[in-house]
Amino acid sequence: MKNIPLNNLHVELGGKIVPFAGFNMPVRYSSDIEEHMAVRESVGVFDVSHMGEFYLKGEGALDLIQRVSSNDASLLYNGKAQYSYLPNETGGVVDDLLVYRIDEDEYMLVVNASNIEKDWNHIQKYNTGNVEMVNWSDDLCLFAVQGPKSIATLQKLTHIPLDNIEYYTFTKGTFGDVKDVILSATGYTGAGGFELYVPKENAEALWHKIFEAGAEFDIKPIGLGARDTLRLEMGYCLYGNDLSDTLSPLEAGLSWVTKFTKDFVNSENLKAEKEAGVKRKLVGIELIDKGIPRAHYEVCDAEGETIGEITSGTISPMLKKGIALGYVSKAFSKTGTEVFVKVRNKTLKAVVKRPPFVKTGV
């Protein structure tokens, strides 16, 4: 297991450290519910420096990204970010990722920590134009400052007008007296906020400045536990659960970032799959009966026949009821359809619901 750069700081803060995606990561500092509500109601900070960052530069950088990713990166402009995925050759997903256009022929790809080496090798396999690729993953720290008080907190540390940074856009500038910080209006919580890409050598000093700036809002460090409940309330996919090498991106509902206006890895087969129609879909499931849905629990119809499987599940701190994502047969995928989840030796009534489960106003 690797340590993220501020590992010792998180231990001092009382963070419970657990193995995750090849890294020792803080899963919680106080309680998942307290940290969850801090992000929904005020402001919290995640240290997600385990994520991977690749820098691509050169005349063929866009062509390479277009070849390996599903979305249309030609629509990006300087300062614009895009959600996408890397399709594999067999119908699944290598990883989902963010694509940042820094400048013409200059991009940053942000990938999941568990897939850094796999993604690098996959992209490099298609790098026939000798595009310059640099793995920035060990040189950058990534802080996700999320919640309705995030702008009020961060604005104290920069002259950049943060209100002007629209959703899924970013800027690069001086933050907390540190140059070349990337401030991105992205996140994994649905609570609003920014992700800050910080040079590793400046990370600890900036962490303390952010917490000083947010003290009046009772800013809190947030662990992976609350990160999971927050993303599930929004219905955001997690690679390894809801997406994988063997799960179809079209069944996962990623048609909106699958652009057949260009050729990309496995695009012909995916197009044929879309035209034929998928046989199952990833849906939101909200429990009516009391219980906690977990990954791999069976989803059944009223007769007890298996129609699918839960891929992610939890108790929503906002709704105080069980919520989940899961794949079900297409016939049962319509919003409002009654389904049942097998929890141990019980069968709990549930309903298909279109995420987000919680309306945040962001």
Sequence and secondary structure as in RCSB ss.txt:
>XXXX:A:sequence
MKNIPLNNLHVELGGKIVPFAGFNMPVRYSSDIEEHMAVRESVGVFDVSHMGEFYLKGEGALDLIQRVSSNDASL
LYNGKAQYSYLPNETGGVVDDLLVYRIDEDEYMLVVNASNIEKDWNHIQKYNTGNVEMVNWSDDLCLFAVQGPKS
IATLQKLTHIPLDNIEYYTFTKGTFGDVKDVILSATGYTGAGGFELYVPKENAEALWHKIFEAGAEFDIKPIGLG
ARDTLRLEMGYCLYGNDLSDTLSPLEAGLSWVTKFTKDFVNSENLKAEKEAGVKRKLVGIELIDKGIPRAHYEVC
DAEGETIGEITSGTISPMLKKGIALGYVSKAFSKTGTEVFVKVRNKTLKAVVKRPPFVKTGV
>XXXX:A:secstr
 EE TTHHHHHHTT EEEEETTEEEEEESS HHHHHHHHHHS EEEE TTSEEEEEESTTHHHHHHHH SS GGG
  TTEEEEEEEE TTSSEEEEEEEEEEETTEEEEEE GGGHHHHHHHHHHT TT  EEEE TTTEEEEEEESTTH
HHHHGGG SS GGG  TTBEEEEEETTEEEEEEES  SSSS EEEEEEEGGGHHHHHHHHHHHTGGGT EEE HH
HHHHHHHHHT   BTTTB SSS TTTTT GGG  TTS  TTHHHHHHHHHH  SEEEEEEEESSS    TT EEE
 TTS EEEEEEEEEEETTTTEEEEEEEEEGGG STT EEEEEETTEEEEEEEE S SS    
